[in-house]
Amino acid sequence: MRSGERVILRQRFQLRCGYCHVRETDVGAELTVDHFQPRSRGGEDKPDNWVYCCHACNEFKGNYWQPDSPRRILHPQRDRLDDHIAERDDGMLYGLTETGTFHIQKLRLNRAGLVAYRCERCLAEIAYKTQENLLQRMSQLEEQVQGLRQRIKHLERSDLPT
């Protein structure tokens, strides 16, 4: 893999693990490259066979390859993950299909660190949305205060004797 290809791969996966979605900034390093169809199982060393992923997911996947089985790994850019996997409020993933359940188990996507990561991500999203709402409300209140000040000035002028 040439450095330019690695840059494109990182961008395609938005600097996240294709399997567990952890970001480079969260692990403090660039991630690894997985051959979705392992080279030991006939996979090519080409961009359409590469998945940008964290070391743990790469290790757990290993050279597993059962493409025609319900007990297969989902491809992060070819499969519709939402059809197979859902996230509970507690950060745990659960399978909606046999394939989704297998994918979660094989990659150990409910390991404690990932569950905590998903919970923190949800809390950060809630905090961000709350902050956005508060800033919007504050802006609306500032506009109302400005309108009231103008109204007061208008009323004060109209009370002056002529």
N, C-alpha and C positions, 0 to 999 in steps of 0.2 A: 504494500500500500504506500503510495506516494503521499507526501505531506499535504499536497493540495486536495487529494481525495479524502484524507482524514478531516480536513477543515470542512469540506462539504458534508461529510457524514455527521460530524458534530452539529453542524447547523441544521441538517435534516431532522435530527433528533432533539433539537433545541437545547443542547448541552445536558440532556437528561438520559437516564437509563431507559432504554426501550421497554424493559420488562417491569421494573418497579417504580420508575419515574423519579428516582432521586436525582438531584441536580449536582453538577460538578462542584458548585460552590458549597454544597452541603457536605460533600466528602473531602473537599479541599484538594482535588486533583482531577486531571483528565480521566475519563473512564476508559474501558477496554473495548475491543472490537470482537464481537462474536460472529462466527460463521454460522448463520441460522441452520443451513444444512451443513453439518460438519464436513470438513475436507476429508476426514477419515471415512465418511459415508458418501463420498462422491461430490460433495459441494465444491463449487468453484470459488476462487478468490477474486470475486467481482462485487462491485457496489450493491447490486440487487440482492446479494446474499449476506451482506453485512448488517449487523445490528449493533448500534452503539449501546454499551451496557456497563453496569458496575461490575466490579470483580466478583462479588458474591453471586450475583445472578449468573454470570458467565460460568463460575465454578459449579453451581447447582445444576445448570443445564447440561454442562459437560458435552459429550458427543451424542446425546440423546437425539434420535431421529425416527419418528413413526408418523410420517405425513398423512397416511390414509386411515389412521386410527382415531377414535374419539379420545384416546389417551395420548394427545399430542401437545406440543408447545404451540401457543398462538403466536403468530407473527405480528409484531406491534404495528406494522404499516400495511399489512394485507388483510388481516382479520379485523372484524368489528368487535373490539374487546367488550363494549357495552352489551353486546348480545350474549356474552358468556360470563361476565364478571360484574359484580356490583359491590359497592362499599357501604357498610353500615355506619351509623352515627359514631360508633366507638372506634372507627378506623380499621376494623377487620374487613377483609375481603371475603366474599362467598361466591361460589359458583352458581350460575344460573343454568348451566349445562354440565354434562359429564366432562366435556373438554375444559370448560372453565375451572371446574373443581380440580381436575388433574393439573392444569397449568399452575394454579395457586399452590398446590401441594409440591409439585416438582421443583418449582423455583423458590419455595418456602417464602411466599409473599406475605405471610402473616407473622414473620419473625418480629420479635418485640421492638427492635429499632425501627422497622418500617411502620408498624402500627403507631408508634409514638410520633414518627415523622408525619404520617397522614393526619393525626390529631392536631399536631402543631400547625400544619398547613391549613387545616380547616379553621382553627382559632385565628390564625393570621388573616385569612380571608374575611372572617367575620369582623375582626378589628378594622381592617381596611374599609369594608363597606360601611361600618358604623362611623368611621372617621369621615368618609365621603358624605354620608347623610348629614352629619353634624356640620360640616363645612358648608354644605348647601343650605341647611336651615339657618346658619349664622349669616350667610349672604342675604337670604330672604329677610331676616330680621334687620340687618343693616339697611336694606332698601326701605323697609317699613319705617325705621327710625328717621331716615333722611326725608321720607315723605311727610312724616309728622312734624319735623322741624320746619319744613317749607310751609306746611299748613299753619303752624303757630306764627311764623313770620307774617304770613298773609293776614291772619286774624289780628295780629298786633298792629299792622299797618292800617287795617280797616277801622280800628278803634281810635285812631288818632283824630283829634278835632281838625276840621278843615276851616 
